[in-house]
């Protein structure tokens, strides 16, 4: 599959995208944050939830319903009915079985010509999230191996590529080597978000279309609002599927997230995420 030709096709006729991610009841994060953006940008958007979560975990009390059994029943029904998607974006997996199901499904769809986006949500700050096992890291590599584009954060890229996490960040040479290792896993194009290269916060990327390695710098805003990574993913994908180049789409997503954080820096409850429906004008 040629990533550029797929995106050119999308530009002429908006296509169907499937999100495979968690659904949080009380917060604009995960799929709840992504769907309004993608539909606003013109893409019919469908979903396969990996879990139902009452609220973000930072509230201290929460309830989670693992939807593995539901997923196990959905995929055969969709196959029988002949449902197809032009693009799939995978996110948080809650169990090894889910990772196997989704990995196999993505491999199947990739062979049929579906564009695969993989957001390998596994950890941050140099550590895996609670409950994420080494086996799930290995299964995530399988998903990345069929990805047209993967966009881990720096911590996740370290685990995927077996690269030591460096608190002080990377040199440009080390950044290029990390992107090359993601390519060795099988990803055609890749981004690493929340990177630090030569002392500067940035997003680094590799575009298989032209073989370019690139770095896009940004200034950190000292405000933590949940769900901004999901917003970045949705804006990035939404613009790519409209036919825009990877580097330009990445810059657009970065600028949108920065503007959204700036507009919402005084939110009373930042764990609830950005009320994206009030901010669609920034897209």
Buried (B, 14 or more C-beta within 10 A) or exposed (E): EEBBEBBEBBEEEBBBBBBBBBBBEBBBBBBBBBBBBBBBBEBEBBBBBBBBBBBBBEEEEBEBEBBBEBBEEBBEEBEEEEEBBBBBBBBBBBBBBBBBBBBBBBBEBBEEEBBBBBBBBBBBEEEBBEEBEEEBBEBBBBBBBBBBBBBBBBBBBBBBBEBEEEEEBBEEEBBBEBBEBBBEBBBBBBBBBBBBBEEEBBBBBBBBBEEEEBBBEBEEEEEEBBBBBBBBBBBBBBBBBBBBBBBEBBBBBBBBBBBBBEBBEEBEEBBBBBEBEEBEEBB
